Amino acid sequence: MTDTFQAYTGRPAAVGGRALDPVNAPMIRHWCEAMGDANAAYTGPGAVAPPAMLQSWTMGGLGNGTGPGSGATGRSAAYDELLGTLDAAGFTSVVATDCEQEYLRSLRPGQRVLYDSEIESVSAEKTTALGVGRFVTTRTDLRAYDEAAGEKPEEAVPVATHRFRILKFRPAAREVNEAAAGERALRPRPVVNRDNAGFWAGVAEGELRFQRCTDCGTARFPWLPGCNACGSDAWTAEPAGGAGTVYSYVVVHHPVPAAFRGSSPYAVALVELDEGVRMVSNVLGLPAAEVRIGLPVRLDFERCDEELTLPVFRPAGPDDLPPLRIPVTRTLIVAGAIASRDYQDVHHDVELAHAKGAPDIFMNILTSNGLVGRYVTDWAGPRARLTGISVRLGVPAHPGDELTFTGRVTGRDGPRLTVAVTGRTRRGAHATATVRLTLDDLTAEEQS
């Protein structure tokens, strides 16, 4: 069977594909609304389409399926035959795993997108956490011409290359109902009493509060009923600015309880805040092995579950992007799927998601890709131009999760930057991405 499947390598997945609609402002607006992307480059005169929206222009409409050429001209019999053969072999479920896009030119309203796709590879049988399956990779080359300006299809110019990988798998036998399988392991609850209630009230409001003695002015943390310098019981609460450095740390390698799985090894640090107090917390946003004494950090808050939020710290160097936290709601999942024309049932139908081995609906890779693009351009500004995004999915993002995006500039070549991005939920890394962008129209001072 391996030879049968791999014989599809190199065969066309779509020939002469043509997008259902020209690039247009309403679809761009719907996409930006779904992603929460307010980039000014995507609105008004001279607007361009969000680069991460690339794949949505080639997706089929409702009832037209998914994959290269869906619902449009050009879908090849070879690709349908491959999927049918995989279905017949029992690999009836599908999930996207990787997306790699290179942007050569911006797409603008009025342009028509053309494309050709090739089946780049079909893997040998693999055992994954979802079940036994095979990875299918397609490569799509996209071109565009300005239909509104009277250009002809033969005048289309290359605009992007898109490599997409799916896993066709046989779902592993498991209980998909979380209630039947047992409650999810939760982090230990903090003990809240009259002495520290003000601290936890601050956390709930997005503040890290410490105490300052009214009589002698000594700052203290953790919270205590009296001053350890002068003994006074008079004090006021002050919010910390959030900047600090790692004073000391340990890295935990030992097997951890279920509530901490997905984060081991992890760093526990004693952080000295600029206000002069020290507190114990986790340092997130970089491998535990890279934590060091003297590391500049900044405050963030991690939502561990529906009831628990904890103060944590992330690197604060000049090359580190500020974190972005996005609640994963059913509305976000469904709106993202609709805006990207992805009508796979696992992204909107709970019962069918259960039938295919998932505990709930989950975010599609096009939305994950769009949020990665939004995160970087929110930081870089509307004049930055994305030239490529490569995303690999990890744990799924389900309703009730919170996605926390962090990023770091890992390469600089004049105006060209490379940014490593990770989007995590409480279960681990949802998306690991590399984003390439150029700051061609910024001044040297702005680029630095």
TIROZA-327177 format. One record per residue (C-alpha): x, y, z negated. Coordinates in steps of 0.001 Angstrom, whole numbers, padded with zeros to 6 digits, always signed. Layout:
<pts>
XYZ;...
</pts>
This chain:
<pts>
+000000+000000+000000;+002926+002346-000638;+003945+002228+003013;+000336+002772+004071;+000015+005977+002041;+003463+007347+002759;+002930+006841+006480;+000779+009982+006338;+003862+012109+005597;+004456+014621+008362;+000963+014346+009808;-001179+017493+010158;-003625+018430+007415;-005065+021357+009369;-004393+022611+012896;-005606+026000+014099;-007310+026777+010786;-009243+030026+010633;-010486+031662+007427;-014252+031808+007058;-014147+035580+006501;-011720+038368+007250;-009887+039871+004281;-012465+042143+002706;-012942+044531-000210;-015910+042747-001880;-013988+039482-002260;-010978+041402-003568;-013179+043187-006087;-014786+039937-007245;-011361+038361-007669;-010027+041298-009695;-013129+041341-011893;-012783+037619-012619;-009054+037930-013456;-009406+041180-015377;-006861+042687-012980;-007078+046482-012841;-004052+047039-010575;-004630+050249-008620;-002912+048728-005569;-006017+046588-004965;-008550+049434-004775;-009180+052539-002704;-007640+053656+000587;-004601+051652+001542;-005582+048793-000763;-004012+045367-000325;-005284+041970-001419;-003758+040513-004608;-000953+038201-003414;-002009+035455-005838;-005395+035428-004087;-003768+033935-000985;-005322+030465-001114;-008874+031742-001596;-008928+033072+001990;-008574+029513+003304;-011032+027804+000952;-014350+026450+002178;-017741+027654+001062;-020118+025797-001245;-020738+022327+000159;-017800+022515+002554;-015317+020659+000359;-011801+021642-000617;-008308+021266+000744;-006591+022446+003910;-009090+023592+006498;-012171+022994+004344;-015283+024538+005809;-013332+026203+008599;-011853+025144+011880;-008804+022965+012036;-009141+020338+009297;-007443+017197+010572;-008810+013676+010581;-005505+012520+009072;-006054+014451+005842;-009634+013233+005440;-008464+009715+006217;-005739+009943+003563;-008179+011133+000905;-010669+008447+001884;-008002+005760+001676;-006984+006990-001774;-010633+006964-002890;-011021+003406-001613;-007958+002389-003636;-009644+003670-006801;-007965+007086-007007;-011298+008885-007076;-010465+011819-009374;-008399+014816-008383;-006580+017618-010162;-004211+020284-008859;-000760+020216-010447;+001545+022644-008598;+001254+025738-006436;+004187+027447-004753;+003618+030574-002685;+005991+032860-000784;+004577+036212+000350;+006094+037757+003476;+003575+040564+004035;+000621+042009+002158;-002850+041140+003396;-005158+044104+004017;-008934+044408+004515;-009871+043752+008138;-007198+041135+008777;-008130+037610+009822;-006102+034729+008379;-005020+031760+010507;-003136+028741+009223;-001704+025314+009958;-001039+022657+007318;+001081+019543+007132;+001013+016593+004738;+004495+017054+003326;+004623+013998+001056;+002610+011262-000650;+004269+009919-003760;+004621+006353-004897;+002162+005280-007582;+002772+007187-010819;+001518+006685-014365;+000417+010008-015853;-001429+011122-018970;-004600+011329-016862;-004190+007858-015371;-002400+006063-012571;-002326+008029-009337;-000432+009512-006426;+000712+013070-005777;-000166+014559-002386;+001745+017664-001286;+000716+019875+001627;+002521+022845+003132;+000505+025607+004783;+001895+028390+006970;-000381+031413+007185;-000549+034154+009805;-002753+037216+010120;-003889+039720+012714;-005904+042903+012296;-009271+042089+013772;-010645+045486+012724;-007903+047216+014724;-008635+045178+017843;-005666+042820+017582;-005933+039350+019130;-005248+035964+017478;-002139+035539+019609;-000759+038677+017939;-000956+037128+014474;+002245+037481+012415;+003480+035215+009575;+002292+036422+006169;+002909+033598+003697;+003844+030006+003039;+001860+027938+000574;+002838+024558-000868;+000124+022778-002883;+000240+019529-004833;-002693+017497-006116;-002883+014297-008125;-005406+011728-006898;-005801+009391-009861;-007760+006592-011448;-008957+008004-014791;-007497+006267-017823;-010120+004575-019973;-010623+006851-022959;-013295+008546-025011;-013960+012003-023603;-016319+013123-026332;-014220+014919-028951;-016849+014413-031629;-016805+010644-031099;-013028+010528-030872;-012630+012448-034125;-012194+016108-034950;-009160+017843-033529;-006347+018077-036065;-006231+021580-037527;-003395+023599-038997;-003394+023796-042816;-005565+026649-044111;-003869+029463-046064;-004868+029967-049676;-006590+033345-049869;-006992+034902-053319;-007432+038333-054886;-003683+038988-054740;-003240+038413-050979;-006734+039031-049562;-005633+042410-048230;-002875+040782-046204;-005248+038336-044500;-007784+041119-043911;-005016+042935-042049;-004225+039877-039929;-007889+039689-038946;-007622+043305-037757;-004340+042790-035889;-002092+044356-038544;+000786+042960-040607;+000417+044708-043972;+002971+044891-046759;+002787+046559-050169;+004561+049688-051384;+004852+050574-055048;+003174+053897-055772;+005537+054673-058671;+008996+053818-057318;+008329+053485-053572;+009727+049945-053252;+008322+047942-050350;+007497+044315-051068;+006427+041147-049327;+004876+038646-049933;+002028+040305-051743;+002319+040360-055556;+000157+041890-058317;+003048+044016-059601;+006291+045668-058494;+009362+043470-058968;+011549+046605-059177;+009814+048714-061835;+006937+046525-063031;+004196+048955-062021;+000851+047527-060943;+000047+050542-058754;+000540+050056-055006;-000753+050862-051541;-000923+048709-048396;+000933+049830-045276;+000934+048362-041748;+004331+047237-040467;+005435+048503-037062;+006163+044935-036007;+009840+045291-035059;+012468+043205-036803;+015392+040802-036517;+015951+037162-037405;+017743+037108-040787;+017935+033304-041008;+016211+030308-039444;+015881+026531-039220;+014800+024372-036285;+012367+021560-037082;+013051+018367-035112;+011429+015803-037387;+008149+014228-036180;+005374+016631-037063;+001705+016233-038062;-000873+016044-035281;-001840+019717-035673;+001699+020773-034726;+002209+018442-031781;+003116+020115-028532;+005337+022628-030329;+008206+020462-031599;+011036+021236-031991;+010114+024656-033313;+011873+027480-035127;+010944+028730-038598;+012616+032060-039268;+013067+034535-042064;+012439+037829-040262;+013633+041141-041654;+011257+043908-040633;+012410+047454-039964;+010514+048494-043115;+012987+046456-045200;+010807+043494-046181;+011302+039899-045068;+008742+037255-044190;+008754+033639-043023;+007092+032877-039697;+007613+031138-036372;+009599+032548-033467;+007808+031730-030210;+008377+032566-026566;+011770+030917-026126;+013255+027450-026750;+013948+026847-030437;+017606+026182-029620;+017962+029794-028407;+016835+031397-031663;+019801+033036-033413;+020580+035243-036384;+020241+038892-035389;+017756+038184-032566;+015490+041229-032081;+011834+040205-032379;+008447+041840-032321;+005185+040948-034001;+002427+039012-032277;-000608+037050-033422;-001304+033448-032431;-004815+032075-032453;-004362+028499-033708;-008066+027601-033577;-011475+029236-033799;-010975+030165-037463;-007239+030650-037922;-004953+033375-036574;-001360+033669-037801;+001291+036382-037454;+004264+035164-035395;+007257+036770-033700;+008544+036779-030131;+011827+037977-028599;+012021+041744-028197;+015006+042159-025891;+014866+044506-022888;+014266+041556-020559;+011254+040189-022457;+007744+041058-021328;+005127+041858-023985;+002717+038984-024582;-000783+038949-023105;-003568+037039-024834;-006618+036009-022791;-009607+034196-024342;-010619+031249-022147;-014396+031463-021885;-016813+029506-019735;-017474+032745-017892;-013771+033142-017054;-013467+029540-015848;-016592+029662-013684;-016026+033212-012423;-012451+032371-011455;-013565+029267-009593;-016278+031166-007715;-013988+034100-006879;-011470+031642-005413;-014169+029611-003622;-013230+026472-005549;-016438+024513-006045;-014896+021383-007583;-017481+020209-010109;-014933+019838-012946;-014694+023639-013075;-018385+024299-013731;-020333+021083-014534;-019725+019639-018026;-021426+016298-017382;-019485+015642-014195;-016276+016736-015914;-016978+014100-018563;-017613+011485-015899;-014211+012231-014391;-012329+011842-017657;-012214+015431-018984;-013579+016552-022375;-015039+019731-020831;-014793+021923-017743;-011327+023393-017231;-009658+026311-015465;-008661+025806-011820;-005112+026373-010627;-006096+029353-008481;-007275+031192-011604;-004103+030202-013466;-002081+031519-010523;-004095+034739-010484;-003600+035322-014217;+000153+034797-013850;+000202+037400-011069;-001886+039799-013162;+000425+039366-016172;+003542+040305-014237;+002010+043201-012294;+000394+044588-015476;+003960+044867-016770;+005701+045948-013545;+003058+048433-012398;+001116+048942-009155;+004167+049866-007082;+005822+046492-007619;+005362+043947-004818;+005125+040237-005544;+007146+038117-003118;+006460+034684-004562;+004783+032705-007338;+005497+029085-008243;+003184+027552-010864;+003215+024133-012480;+000257+023159-014664;+000570+021357-017977;-002235+020950-020501;-005662+022035-019221;-007305+025258-020399;-010796+024570-021765;-013522+026878-023105;-012618+028099-026583;-008881+028151-025917;-006783+031288-025919;-004054+031661-023312;-000974+033547-024452;+001325+034594-021627;+004964+035414-022322;+007692+036229-019848;+011356+037046-019462;+013370+038592-016643;+015824+035847-015681;+017388+037403-012593;+018148+040839-011179;+019488+041620-007717;+019078+045339-007181;+015335+045972-006820;+014552+042242-006771;+013575+040538-010042;+012846+036969-011070;+010559+036490-014062;+009955+033222-015942;+006400+033060-017292;+004728+030616-019662;+001033+030519-020514;+000302+028491-023638;-002766+027308-025500;-002765+025722-028945;-002209+022344-027252;+000980+023389-025466;+002089+024916-022165;-000792+025333-019707;+001207+027005-016938;+004932+027351-016342;+005733+029794-013561;+008482+031615-011734;+007492+034971-010252;+009593+036900-007754;+008988+040590-007136;+010643+043628-005669;+010681+047205-006930;+011791+048742-003645;+009997+052038-004068;+011065+052716-007655;+013997+054885-008664;+017140+053322-010075;+016181+054655-013518;+012717+053097-013282;+014148+049769-012109;+016398+049557-015166;
</pts>
